[in-house]
Amino acid sequence: MQAAPSQTAAPAAHCAASPAFRGIWLPLVTPFSRDGAARGAGEGADRPVDHAALRRLVAHYRRSGIAGLVICGTTGEAAALDDAEQLAVFDTVLNEVGDLPVIAGLAGNHLGHTLARLDALNALPLAGVLAPAPYYIRPSQEGLVEWFRTLADRSHAPLVLYDIPYRTGAALALDTLLTLAGHGNIRGIKDCGGNPHTTQALIADGRLAVLAGEDHQLLSTLAMGGHGAIIASAHCRPVHFVALYRAVQARQLDTARALFHALMPVIRLLFAQPNPGPVKAWLAREGWLADVLRAPMTSASPALAQQLAQAIVAVDAEFGPGAMNAA
């Protein structure tokens, strides 16, 4: 495989600058072992993190051309990991990742606990911290501004806002986002807000790196001038997603459209059941990990797993073997 041009994120800086987060970022799954239990007992007990599988995944994806990894995000089942498990995952990833940048997921709704976890993350060599709105409590926009400013003031790494109202129950209004863009340590947004006007306005404003967070909006966000994406579907044939990004940057929109339309059946199937069930089903089929999730998440159905495998074969048939066939 040809070496990918550098898409590395710049180190943290508490001053205004052009967006530094670009390219295709992979929100990595957390593999679990079928053997043993992390705590408790019985059929429903949590299975431990499979650190050997995690190392293999990191070693594989760091050579795929992606811009970086997002660790302990939604796709990484962070809500099912306790604080010690999350830090152990970061330790494994950072020891294996080389110079590929890593963004840490940081979700919570108790400010003190969230800041304590952020303090632990501050000891790590991170490219950024991805933070959603505090979930369930549905604060005002003023409360959201204060929340994110507090995190940004405390974080050693640049903050990437995560606007995903269908999970948190709190939408970040455009005025709120533009206000937060004025903070020197808030440098990007994972855009799952579903509002094309907001997406366009943030791109036009230019202060935040706008990263598509909804996989089916990848091409539209990039074509408007977005800076990249954080997308779970890039687990499957990441070279195609990287090629799509590069095609848009080179203004080769016919190539980008062809890739996107070929990938859309895969994207639809990856989200036909709750993420990361289908992603893990495919990775298990390819031998990268065990198809194990923690409750209440469940594995994808065998029928969906088979459909997904067939859809990926179709992409391979259209774009050829060799490097384009890398997982």
N, C-alpha and C positions, 0 to 999 in steps of 0.2 A: 504494500500500500504506500502511495506517495505521502511523504510527510506533510502534515497540515500546516498552513501558515499560523503563526501565533495569534490566539484570540484571548490572551491572558488579561485578567482584570488587574487594574492598577492597585497599589496599596492604598490603605485608608488615608483620606486627607480631609481635614475639617475646613475646607474652603471650597468655594464654588469652582466647578470645572466642568468640562464636557463629559458626557456619560462614558463610563469605563467598562460597563458590563455589555458585552456584545457576543453574538454567536449563539450556538445551540448548547444549552445547559441541560444536563440530565439529572432529574430528581431520582436518585438511586433507590431501588428497593432495599429492604433489610432482609437478608435471608435468615431463616430459622431452621434448626435441625429437627429431624423427626424423632431423634432419640433424646431421652432425658426430659426434665422439666425444670424451668428456671425457678419456679416457686409453686407451692401447693402440690397437689397430687390428683390423680384421677384423669378421666378422659378429657376434661376441659382445661387441664393445667397448661400454662404457657410453656412453649418449647423455647430452649435457649437460642440466642443469636448464634448463627453458624459463621464464626469469624474466618474460617478457612475459605468458605464460599465467598464471603465478602471480599477477601483479599483477591481471589480470582476475578471477581467482577470488576474491581477497581483496576487491576492490571490490564484487563481486557479493554475496558472503555477508555482508559487514558490514551490508548493508541488509535482511537477511532476518529479523531478529528474534532471531537466536541470541545467546547470552550471551557467547560468546567463541570463539577458535580455539585448538586445540592443534596445535603445529607440531613437525615432526620426531618424530612418534610412530610407532606400528606402521603405521598407514594411510599415513603420509607416507614410508614406505620408508626410515626413518632408518638402518637397518642397511646400506643400500646407498650411503649418502652418507658421504664422508670429513668430517673436522672442518671443513676450509675450506669445503666445499660447504654444510654445515649452517649455518655462520655467514653465508654469502652468502644462503641462504634466509631466515634471520631478518632480515637487513638489508632484503631486498625486502619481506617481510611487514610489518615494523614501519614502513616508510616509506609503506605504502599503507593500513594498517588504521585510521588515525585513533584514536579513543578506545576502540575495541573491545579488550577485554583479550586477552592472549596468554599461554598456558601453553606452556612448552618441555618437550619430551620429553628425558629423560636416562637412557639405558640403558647398562649396562656391568658388567663383573665384575672389572676391575682398579681398585682403589681410587684409586691415584695418578692414573691416566689419567682416571678419572671426576671426581675433584676438580679436575683441570686444566681439563677441559671445563666444569665448574661455575663455575670462576673466570672463564672467558670469558663464560659466560651472565650472571654477576653484573654485567657492564658494560651489560646490556640492560634496558630498561624492561618487565620481565615481571610478570604477575600471579601466576605460580606456576611451579613446576617439577614435572613428573610423572615419578616415579622408580619403576621396578619393582625387584623383588629381583634380585640378581646372578644371571645365568642360568648354567646348566650345572653349577655347582659344588655346588649343593644344601647350603648351610650350615645350621647349627643355628639354632633360634629366637633363641638368645642372640647368635649372629653376625649375624642379621638386624637385631635391635634395635640393635646397635652400628653396623652399616652405615648404617641410616637416620638414627640420631642424628648420626653424623658428617656426613652430607650436610646435614641440617637445620641443624646448627651453622654450616656453611660458607655456606649459601645465603642470599642477600639477599632472595629471594622466598619465600613460603610453599611448603612441600613438600606435594605431593599424592601419597600412596602409590598404587601401581599393583599391585593383587593379581591376578595372572594366571598361576596355577601351571601351566596347560597349555602355556604358552610358556617360562616360566623354569625349571620343575622344582622350584620352592620355593614352598610355600604359606605364607601368613602366618596363623598361628593366631590365634584370637580374643583370647587373653590377650596375645599379642604386639601386636596392633593396639590394644588398650586401653592397654597400656603406652606405645606410641608416641603415642597421643592426648594423653598428658600433656605432650608436648614443645610448647612455645609456638609453634614454627615449623612444626609438622606440622598441617595444617589441613583435609585432605580425603583421600578415597580414591576411586579409580576401581575399582569393585567388579566384578571378573570371576572371583571365587572360586567361584561356583556353590553357595554354602551359604546358604540362606535364613535359617537360624538366626543366622549371623554378620551378615548384612545387617540383620536386625531388631534384633539386640543393639547394633550400632553406631548405628543410628538412635535407639534408645531412650537410649543413652548421651549422645548429643547433642553431643559435642565435635568430631567430624569431620563435614564435609560429605560425605554419602554420595551418590556419583554412579554411576548404573548404567553399566556398561561393556559389558554384554551386551545387544545391541539388543532381543532378544526378552524381556528382563526389565524393559524401560522402565516399563511400566504398573504392574507389581507393586511395583517399588521406589518409584515415586512414590506409589502408593496407601498404602504403609506409612509414608510420611512422608519418603522420600528427597528430597534437595535438588535433583536434576537428573540429567544424564546426559552422558557423552562417547561419542557414537555415530556411527559412520561412515555409517549409513544416512541421516542428516540431510543428506548431500550431495544427496539426491533429495527435492525438495519440502520444504525445511526449514520452511516456514510451517506445514505440517501437524504436524510434531513440536513446534514452538513452541506451536501451538494446543492440542495434547494436554497439554503441561506446564501451560499456563495454565488449562485446564479442570479439571485435578486441583487446582490451587491454589484455584480458585473453588468446589471441591466439586461440580463438574458432571460426575459420574462417568459418566453415560449418554453425554455427548458425548465424554469421553475414551475410553470403551470403543469407541464407534463408529469413532473415528479409528484407534485401535490395531488393531482387527480389519481395517479396510480397508488399513492399512499392512503388516500381517504378511506377505501374499504378496510384497511388495516386499522386506521384510527377509529373508525366507527365500531369495529368489533372489540377493540381494546377498552372501550367505554360502554359496551353493551351491558356489562355487569360491573358492580362496584370495583373501582381501582383500589389496590393493585392486583386483584384476583386474576384478570386475564393476562397481565404482564408476567406474573409469576408462573402461570400455567405454561406460557410459551417458553420462558427461560428454563423451566423444569424439563420441558420436552427437548430442549437443546442441551440439557445436561449441566446447566450452570448452578442449579440449586434444587432443593426439595420444594415441592408445591405445598408449602406450609404458611398459613397466616394465623395471626392471633385474633381471638374473638373480640368483637363480634364480626370481624371480617371473615369471609368464606372464600373457598377456592372457586374458580370459574367452572362452569359445567363442562363435562366432557364434550358435549356437542359444540359449545362455543370454542373450546380449545382446538377442536378439529377444524372448524371454520376459519379460525385465525391462522392456523398452520397453512391451510390452502390459500388464503389471501396473501400470505407472505411468499409462498411459492410462485404465485402469479406476478408479484412485484419482481422477484428474481428472474422470472422468464422474460420480463420486459426489459430489464436493465442489465442483464448479463451476469456471468459467474465471476469468480476471482474475488478481488477486494470488495466489490459491490455486494458480495455474499456474506460479509462479516456480520456476526451478530451484533 
